[in-house]
Amino acid sequence: MLVGVAVTLTSAQAASRIKDIADFEGIRENQLIGYGLVVGLSGTGDSLNNTPFTQQSLQAMLERLGVNTRNIALNTNTVAAVMVTANLPPFATQGTRIDVNVSALGDAESLQGGTLLVTPLVGADGEVYAIAQGSVAIGGFSAQADAASVVRGVPTAGRIANGGLVERELDFQLASLTTLRLALRNPDLTTARRVALSINELIGLPTAEPLDPATVRLDLPQQYDGNIVDLLTDIEQLIVEPDLAARIVIDENSGIIVMGQDVKVSMVAVAQGNLTVTIAESPQVSQPLPFSDNGQTVVVPRSEVGVDEEGTKLAIVPETITLKQLVDGLNALGIGPRDMISILQAIKAAGALQAEIEVL
């Protein structure tokens, strides 16, 4: 089923807070990753013969606990090797609990009922920032019998709520900064300038300056000296109207079309028609007469070929001022989203569409 979607925005609806369109330098999450073992599985873990890294990890863990398993053939399917990921929140202090995600690395069938053993989580610099451990909760299940099986969701991936414990804090002193940068989530020169003007109007001094389409630099004014939190709190509540480039986003797989409010088209004539060829096969069986000596049963082919050429539709899409007029003009052709995608691309090739087309 194809779905066509067009979104219109008015100026009042497009206005947003700065905190919703920009990020402050240093106030962000950091990604963590680790490798660990999940134990206690009910026969759904890794096959140690097929996943040697699980066997090596199991032996190394047992040796750290004082159990020597070298030169011993381990044959257990209650253990699974997993990758553990998490996001370290900004300014997280020691002892803070965070959620962790667990995903099977080997050929385990399910992590249901398993428990993650102590797993160090490292950052991009190789340092350990958190430790993860706990019971894995999965959102799927699998069951099978001799002749049938059923799988719902992804039983080889799960989550441990509050399963991570922060051990190391990031060394970032926000209060000591004298200059701060704002990073726009959708880079645009006009939006960056509007953000800077809005901040300068709030403070009353030219303290904010757009450096590029994605960055606005802010110098800490004297009245906020030593209290940058108050400054950022006031700035993030300012209302700014973002300015975006005229763009049409097309998803050819699902037939979804999304148009921005600034899309414009010059007057253009569009013709659209379809040719449908139908072939139907209805073979018949021919049998000889009763008591016939030389007759034999044969299959006689019967084919029907039909051609249905729909009348070509020619319509004028007028030069538009608003997105609604453009959509109404295209809908007047009475076509579906799939043909509309081709028409938009053809109008763009003709130079009559003043917008960028992005195909997903």
N, C-alpha and C positions, 0 to 999 in steps of 0.2 A: 504494500500500500504506500502510495506516494503522498507526501504532505508538503504543501507550500506554505511558507511562513514569511510574513513581511511585518516589520516592526517600525512604528513611527514614534518619534519623540518630540515633545515640545520643549521650549526653552526652560520652562519651570520644572518639567520632569527630569531634564538632563542635568540640572544643577546638583552637585554632590559636595559632601564634606571633603576637605583635604585628606583626612585620615582614610577615606575610602578610595582615593585615586593615587596616593603616594605613600611611600615607606620612608621612615627616618633612618639615617645611616646608623648601623650598629644594632638597631632594634629588629632582630630577625631570628629565626630558628636555625639550628645547625643539625645536619643529618649525622646519625650514628649507625654503625653496623657492627655485627659480631657473628661469630660462628660457635654453635653449641650443640648439645645433645638433648633430645627429648626422650624420656624413659617412661616406663609404665604402660606402654601401648599393648593392646590386646591382640597380639599377633599381626598387627598391620604396619610394623616398622620396616626398616631396610633389610634387604637380604645381604648378609655380610659377605657372601661370596661374590656378589655383583657390585657391591659398593665398598671397596677396600678402605676408603678414607673413614668410613663409619667405624670399621673394625679397629683401625689405628687410633682413632680418637677415643674409643671405648677402652682400649688397652692403656693409653696414656693417662686417662682419667683414673682408672683403677690403680695404676702404679703410684699416682700422687696420693692415693688413699692407703697405700701400703699393701696392695694386692698385686702379686706377680702373676701375670697371665701370658708372659712371653713363651713362645713355642707351644701354646695351647690353642687348639682349634675351637674358636668360639662359634656357636651356632644359635644365635638368638634373634628373634624378630620382634622384640619388644623395645628396640632402640632405633631412633631415627636421627640422622644428621640434619640440622636446620640452619638457615640464615636468619638472624635476628636484626631487625631494623627499628629505629625510633627517631623521633625529632626532639632535640634538646631545646626547650623554650628559651627565649631571651631572658637573661638575668635570673636563671634558675639557680637556687642556692643548694648547698650540700644538704642531703636528706630529702629533697623534693622527689615526689613520686611522679613517674611519667608512664604512659602506655607504650607497649612494645608490640610489634608484629612478628609472627613466626611463620616461616615458609620452609617446607621440606626441600632438601637438597638432593636426596637419593631417590630410591624407588619405593618409598613408603606409600602405602595405600591410604592411610588416614592418621591424623594426629589426635583423634578423639580420645579423651581420657588421659592424655600424656602430661608430663610435668617437665618443664624446662629446667635444667640444672644451671648453676651459677655461670653466667656468660658475660665476659667483659665486652662493653660496647665502646668502640674507638671512633674518633673523628677523623677528618681528612689529614690531620697532622700526625696520626698514629698514636695519640695519647688516649688513655682510658678516661672517659667522662661519666660513665654510668655502668651499673651492674644490673643484669636482668635475671629473674628467676620467678617461677610460679606455674600454676596450672594453666594449660592452654585451652581456650574456649574457641571452638570452630563454628562456622555458620553453615556447614553442610554435613552430609552423611553419605555413606555408601553401604550397600548390602548386596550380597550375591548368593546364589544357589548353584546347583549343578547346571541348570539350563537357562538361567536368567540372572540379571543383575540390574541394580538401579543406583544411580549416583545423583545426588541433589546438592547443588552448590559446589564448593571447592573444599573437600575434606582435608586437603594437604596444606592448608594455610589457616592460621588462627591468630588470635589476639590475646594478650594478657593485660587486663586493665590494671593500671598502677603496678605493673610488673617490673618496672625499672626504677632504680634508686640512683640519684645523681651523686657522684663521688667527687667531681671536680667542677669548680666554677670557672666560667670564662672571664678572663681578665679584661674587662671593658668598663671604664669609668665614664659614664655619661655626664655626670655633674662637672667633670673637669674640662669638658670641651668648651672652646671659645668659638669654634666654627663648626657648623653642622650642614650636612647635605641632605636634600630630599630627592628621592628617586621616584619618578613617575612610572606607574605600572603600564601605561600606554603612552610611550614617548610622543610628544608633539610640541612644536615650537610655540604655538599660540597658547596652549594650555600651560606650559612652563612660564610664559610671560604673565598670564593671568594669575597664577599662583603667587609669583613674586610681587605683583602689584597689590594683591589682596593682603599679603603679609605686611608690606610697607605701609598700607593704609591703616592696618591695625596698630602698628608700632608708632607710626608717625615719622619714621626715619627710613632712608634708603638702605636697609640692612640686608634685604634679599635681592639676589641677582641670578637670572637664568644663565647657566653656563652652556647648556646644549639642550636638545629636545627632551632629554631624560633627567636632567639634573638641575636643581635650584640650590644655590649656596646661600647659607644664612649665617650672618655674623651676630653673635650674642650681644644685644644692646645693653647699655649700662643699667637701665632700670630692672633688668632681669639677671644681673650679675650674681652668680652663685645659686640661682634657682632656675635652672634650665627646664625643669619639669613643668613649672607654671607656664613658661613660654610655649612649650610644645603642646600643652593642654589647650591653650588659647588658639594656637595655630591650627590644630587638627579639627577644630570645630568651625573654621571659616568655610563659607559656601563659595564654590567656584564652579563655573560652567565649563566642562571639558569640551575641547574642540577636536573632532576626529575627522580623518580624511574620508571622502566619499568612497564607500566600498560595498561590494556585493560579495557575500560569502555563499558558495554553492557546495553542497554535499551531493555528489552524483549518485552515491550508493543508495541514499534514502530519498533523494529528490527534494531535500529541504533547501529553500532559498531565503536568505536574510539580507535585507537591504538597509543601509543607513539612511538617515533623514536627509543628507545632503546630496543624494544621488540625483543627477539631472540627465535628461536626454533631449537631443534635438529632434525636430520633427522628422519622422521616418515612416515609410510604408513597409508593411510586413506581410508577406504571403506565406501561408502554411497549409500543407495538404498531406494526406497519407495515402499510400497504396497498399492494399491488403490482398495477399494471394492465399487462397484456402485450397488445400488438397485433402481429399477424403478417400480413404481406401476401404472398400467393402467387398472382399473376395467372396466368391460363391463356390460351392462344391457341386460338381457335375458327376452324376453316377450313371452307369450304363443301364439299359432296360433289363428287367428280370430275365433270367435264363439266357443272357447274352454270352456267347462264347469268346468274342474278341474284345469286348468292352472293358474299360478300366475307369476307376474313380480318379478324377483330376480336380485341381483347384483352378477355377477360372478367375483372373483378376478383374476387378471392377474399380475404376478410378474416376473421381469427379474433381475437376479443377475449376475454381471460380475466382474471378478477379473483381474486387470492389474498390474502386477509386473514389475516394471522397472528394467532394467539390473543394477546390482550392479556395482558401479564405484569404482575402486581401483586406487589410484594415490599416487605418492611419493612426499612428501613435503620436499625438500632438506634442509640441514642445512644452515640457512640464515646468511647473514652478515648485510643486510640492511632491512628496513621495506618494501621497494618496492618488494624485492624478496619474502618475506613472503606473501604479498598480492597477488603477481602473482602466487605463488604456490597454494594458497587457491582458487583463481579464476579459476585455471586450472581444478578444479573439476567440474566446471559448476553448482554450487549450489547457492541457494538464501541465503540471510542474516539470515533467521530463522534457516536453517540447519547449517550455518557457526557458529552460536552461540553454538550449541550443539557440533560441531567438536572442537571448541576452548576449551570448557570446558573438553572434553574428552582428548585432547592433554595435557592439564594442569594436569588432573588426572594421565596421564601416565608418568608425570615428564619430558616431552620433551619441555615444554613451560617455558622459563625463564622470567616470568612476572607475575604481580598480576592482577587477574581478579576481577573487581568490577561490580556487577550487581545492576542496579538502580531499 
